Amino acid sequence: MNEVVDQAASHHTPDTRTEPPSPIETDALIIGAGPVGLFQVFELGLLEIKAHVIDSLPVVGGQCVELYPDKPIYDIPAVPVCTGQQLADNLLRQIEPFGATFHLGQEVQIVERLPDRRFFVRTSKGTEFISKTIFIAAGVGSFQPRSLKVAGIDKYHGRQLFYRVRDPELFRDKDLVICGGGDSALDWALNLVDIAQSVTLLHRRDEFRAAPASVAKMRALCEELRMQCLVGQVSGFEDNHEALRRIKVTGGDGVTRTLELDHLLVFFGLSPQLGPIAQWGLEIERKQLVFRSADSRTKSL
Ligand SMILES: Cc1cc2nc3c(=O)[nH]c(=O)nc-3n(C[C@H](O)[C@H](O)[C@H](O)COP(=O)(O)OP(=O)(O)OC[C@H]3O[C@@H](n4cnc5c(N)ncnc54)[C@H](O)[C@@H]3O)c2cc1C
């Protein structure tokens, strides 16, 4: 198993490895590094086939790691109890001898049939593959950030509206509003408080899903006036057609106030989207394109 996978599984680090020259030619390409995709590596390995595995998440483990890493699971044969993260870690150990190559943090966006009946695949990072077979182990789909439902605000996505933080330096000396009440919102609020000019955390209620230690730290920072926390929801915005200037925030009291800002960071969690995979299922004959799901014969959960 390569180093990237070990790091990704245990420390949730993004895949920063330089991809080999494209297109990568392979016998087997697995879309999805959830439990089903990981066990598919095992099955192929028994046939002495080495697989390449793609996942849009920066870590392996699919829903188990993304949605419930610490929740106990009781229905794995011969494993009385394990957490979601432990299941992924155990699967990684189980497939270690089979030398799969992982391409994480990239979504499969194009699948085309070539004249020689192989498949051409391209990901959101531009990595290209030519594969004899494709195994779709995409579960409920590729996890995408839940967006802010405010008409017209999307045009600032990537400029002033962000659902992910790739480079914290972008926010240096800026006035930030961070929306959300989970771990991502709190973690980034606490991280950016020393970088940004101001940080306002905005959540629809005064209760948070984030780790209690993070919530306590956030409340202490508010007490010290180093950041502020508001209860309310974004209900609109004001711009000058080139830049987002203010957002409108409607509080629990029904009053709408305006808030000046440079950047709006939104962490409303992730939702799965099957996207183009559903379409390929209809378009491509299933002879060489194999769907695997948690309910199929290869059931691993
Ligand atoms: C809160 C919760 C608790 C659960 N508890 C249990 C339990 O106790 N016991 C149990 O048996 N089951 C449980 N489940 C269900 C279980 O997690 C799923 O059945 C299982 O994860 C399905 O595995 P999978 O590999 O098919 O799909 P997933 O785990 O969904 O993995 C699919 C992967 O494919 C990737 N992907 C999809 N499309 C693309 C694309 N186009 N490009 C790149 N990557 C893509 C996704 O990012 C994802 O990582 C639970 C589910 C939830 C949400």
The ligand as an SDF file (V2000), in Angstrom:
LIG
                    3D

 53 58  0  0  0  0  0  0  0  0999 V2000
  -25.0420    7.6990    9.8660 C   0  0  0  0  0  0  0  0  0  0  0  0
  -24.9070    6.3450    9.1910 C   0  0  0  0  0  0  0  0  0  0  0  0
  -24.7340    5.2170    9.9530 C   0  0  0  0  0  0  0  0  0  0  0  0
  -24.6140    3.9610    9.3440 C   0  0  0  0  0  0  0  0  0  0  0  0
  -24.4410    2.8600   10.1350 N   0  0  0  0  0  0  0  0  0  0  0  0
  -24.3270    1.6400    9.5750 C   0  0  0  0  0  0  0  0  0  0  0  0
  -24.1370    0.4630   10.3990 C   0  0  0  0  0  0  0  0  0  0  0  0
  -24.0770    0.5350   11.6260 O   0  0  0  0  0  0  0  0  0  0  0  0
  -24.0540   -0.7330    9.7700 N   0  0  0  0  0  0  0  0  0  0  0  0
  -24.1360   -0.8520    8.3900 C   0  0  0  0  0  0  0  0  0  0  0  0
  -24.0780   -1.9700    7.8870 O   0  0  0  0  0  0  0  0  0  0  0  0
  -24.2910    0.2450    7.5880 N   0  0  0  0  0  0  0  0  0  0  0  0
  -24.3990    1.4710    8.1480 C   0  0  0  0  0  0  0  0  0  0  0  0
  -24.5770    2.5790    7.3530 N   0  0  0  0  0  0  0  0  0  0  0  0
  -24.6350    2.3990    5.8770 C   0  0  0  0  0  0  0  0  0  0  0  0
  -23.2140    2.2110    5.3080 C   0  0  0  0  0  0  0  0  0  0  0  0
  -22.3720    3.2950    5.7010 O   0  0  0  0  0  0  0  0  0  0  0  0
  -23.2770    2.1510    3.7720 C   0  0  0  0  0  0  0  0  0  0  0  0
  -24.1040    1.0480    3.4090 O   0  0  0  0  0  0  0  0  0  0  0  0
  -21.8700    1.9450    3.1980 C   0  0  0  0  0  0  0  0  0  0  0  0
  -21.0280    3.0210    3.4970 O   0  0  0  0  0  0  0  0  0  0  0  0
  -21.9660    1.7720    1.6830 C   0  0  0  0  0  0  0  0  0  0  0  0
  -20.6530    1.5300    1.2340 O   0  0  0  0  0  0  0  0  0  0  0  0
  -20.2250    1.8910   -0.2620 P   0  0  0  0  0  0  0  0  0  0  0  0
  -18.7610    1.6230   -0.3590 O   0  0  0  0  0  0  0  0  0  0  0  0
  -21.1660    1.2320   -1.2010 O   0  0  0  0  0  0  0  0  0  0  0  0
  -20.5330    3.4570   -0.4310 O   0  0  0  0  0  0  0  0  0  0  0  0
  -19.9900    4.7630    0.3190 P   0  0  0  0  0  0  0  0  0  0  0  0
  -19.5930    4.4700    1.7110 O   0  0  0  0  0  0  0  0  0  0  0  0
  -21.0510    5.7920    0.0800 O   0  0  0  0  0  0  0  0  0  0  0  0
  -18.6950    5.1450   -0.5180 O   0  0  0  0  0  0  0  0  0  0  0  0
  -18.8200    5.5700   -1.8610 C   0  0  0  0  0  0  0  0  0  0  0  0
  -17.6420    6.4510   -2.1760 C   0  0  0  0  0  0  0  0  0  0  0  0
  -17.6950    6.7590   -3.5680 O   0  0  0  0  0  0  0  0  0  0  0  0
  -17.2400    8.0930   -3.7600 C   0  0  0  0  0  0  0  0  0  0  0  0
  -17.7770    8.5840   -5.0270 N   0  0  0  0  0  0  0  0  0  0  0  0
  -19.0470    8.5780   -5.4650 C   0  0  0  0  0  0  0  0  0  0  0  0
  -19.1290    9.0960   -6.6990 N   0  0  0  0  0  0  0  0  0  0  0  0
  -17.8670    9.4470   -7.0560 C   0  0  0  0  0  0  0  0  0  0  0  0
  -17.2930   10.0580   -8.2060 C   0  0  0  0  0  0  0  0  0  0  0  0
  -18.0230   10.3960   -9.2730 N   0  0  0  0  0  0  0  0  0  0  0  0
  -15.9660   10.2890   -8.2220 N   0  0  0  0  0  0  0  0  0  0  0  0
  -15.1760    9.9590   -7.1520 C   0  0  0  0  0  0  0  0  0  0  0  0
  -15.6750    9.3830   -6.0380 N   0  0  0  0  0  0  0  0  0  0  0  0
  -16.9990    9.1290   -5.9900 C   0  0  0  0  0  0  0  0  0  0  0  0
  -17.8170    8.8480   -2.5530 C   0  0  0  0  0  0  0  0  0  0  0  0
  -17.0690   10.0230   -2.2630 O   0  0  0  0  0  0  0  0  0  0  0  0
  -17.6790    7.7960   -1.4350 C   0  0  0  0  0  0  0  0  0  0  0  0
  -16.5010    7.9460   -0.6760 O   0  0  0  0  0  0  0  0  0  0  0  0
  -24.6930    3.8410    7.9310 C   0  0  0  0  0  0  0  0  0  0  0  0
  -24.8460    4.9950    7.1520 C   0  0  0  0  0  0  0  0  0  0  0  0
  -24.9500    6.2360    7.7580 C   0  0  0  0  0  0  0  0  0  0  0  0
  -25.1130    7.4730    6.9080 C   0  0  0  0  0  0  0  0  0  0  0  0
  1  2  1  0
  2  3  1  0
  2 52  2  0
  3  4  2  0
  4  5  1  0
  4 50  1  0
  5  6  2  0
  6  7  1  0
  6 13  1  0
  7  8  2  0
  7  9  1  0
  9 10  1  0
 10 11  2  0
 10 12  1  0
 12 13  2  0
 13 14  1  0
 14 15  1  0
 14 50  1  0
 15 16  1  0
 16 17  1  0
 16 18  1  0
 18 19  1  0
 18 20  1  0
 20 21  1  0
 20 22  1  0
 22 23  1  0
 23 24  1  0
 24 25  2  0
 24 26  1  0
 24 27  1  0
 27 28  1  0
 28 29  2  0
 28 30  1  0
 28 31  1  0
 31 32  1  0
 32 33  1  0
 33 34  1  0
 33 48  1  0
 34 35  1  0
 35 36  1  0
 35 46  1  0
 36 37  1  0
 36 45  1  0
 37 38  2  0
 38 39  1  0
 39 40  1  0
 39 45  2  0
 40 41  1  0
 40 42  2  0
 42 43  1  0
 43 44  2  0
 44 45  1  0
 46 47  1  0
 46 48  1  0
 48 49  1  0
 50 51  2  0
 51 52  1  0
 52 53  1  0
M  END
$$$$
